[in-house]
Amino acid sequence: MAMTSQSQRAGYPLTWKVPAGVVEREAWVKISQVRTLSTERLGRRIGQMNEPDLSKIVEGLLELIG
């Protein structure tokens, strides 16, 4: 899913604010913008989600797709 550091007007389940401390600055996951990437295009790791946070993102996606 796409991530952005730009404040989002849309709320959950379209976007989800990343908790403080996961990445260096404020960020939002754009749940409605699912992407596929080659592992070769990935750069350095910027953070890591814990299980409860990841579950919340998956819940949002399931709500969107019904």
LOMI-43729 format. One record per residue (C-alpha): x, y, z. Coordinates in Angstrom, 3 decimals. Example, Ala and Ser with C-alpha at 12.3 -4.5 7.8 and 13.67 -1.06 7.14 Angstrom:
PT,c1,c2,c3
PT,12.300,-4.500,7.800
PT,13.670,-1.060,7.140
This chain:
PT,c1,c2,c3
PT,0.000,0.000,0.000
PT,1.141,3.506,-0.694
PT,2.460,5.637,2.176
PT,2.605,9.410,2.334
PT,3.855,12.075,4.697
PT,1.179,14.500,3.462
PT,-1.723,14.969,5.881
PT,-4.814,13.144,4.612
PT,-8.395,14.420,4.654
PT,-9.874,10.958,4.108
PT,-10.132,8.897,7.249
PT,-10.206,5.209,8.027
PT,-10.702,2.863,6.154
PT,-9.281,4.810,3.176
PT,-6.223,6.003,5.104
PT,-4.645,5.080,8.427
PT,-2.274,7.256,10.426
PT,0.962,5.448,11.291
PT,1.620,5.597,15.058
PT,4.441,7.844,16.267
PT,7.806,6.100,16.452
PT,7.240,3.647,13.584
PT,8.783,5.946,10.967
PT,10.860,9.126,11.362
PT,8.024,11.581,10.670
PT,4.236,11.673,10.475
PT,2.930,9.250,7.871
PT,-0.288,7.735,6.579
PT,-0.954,4.412,4.858
PT,-3.251,4.834,1.878
PT,-5.174,1.593,2.290
PT,-7.141,2.196,-0.899
PT,-3.939,2.308,-2.990
PT,-2.678,-1.272,-3.134
PT,0.528,-1.734,-5.143
PT,2.821,-4.518,-6.214
PT,6.564,-3.902,-6.377
PT,9.559,-5.902,-7.393
PT,11.779,-6.639,-4.407
PT,14.607,-5.147,-6.474
PT,12.905,-1.715,-6.273
PT,12.749,-1.700,-2.485
PT,15.244,0.529,-0.708
PT,16.218,0.622,2.940
PT,13.697,-0.307,5.602
PT,12.066,2.792,7.100
PT,10.081,1.111,9.860
PT,8.287,-2.008,10.980
PT,4.634,-2.484,11.925
PT,3.643,-4.549,14.920
PT,0.928,-7.194,14.637
PT,-1.986,-5.128,16.055
PT,-1.210,-2.198,13.711
PT,-0.913,-4.494,10.701
PT,-4.213,-6.123,11.644
PT,-5.896,-2.687,11.668
PT,-4.647,-2.026,8.116
PT,-5.907,-5.431,6.947
PT,-9.298,-4.725,8.594
PT,-9.506,-1.472,6.643
PT,-8.715,-3.259,3.382
PT,-11.340,-5.932,4.063
PT,-13.902,-3.212,4.808
PT,-13.131,-1.569,1.457
PT,-13.419,-4.736,-0.601
PT,-16.452,-6.011,1.301
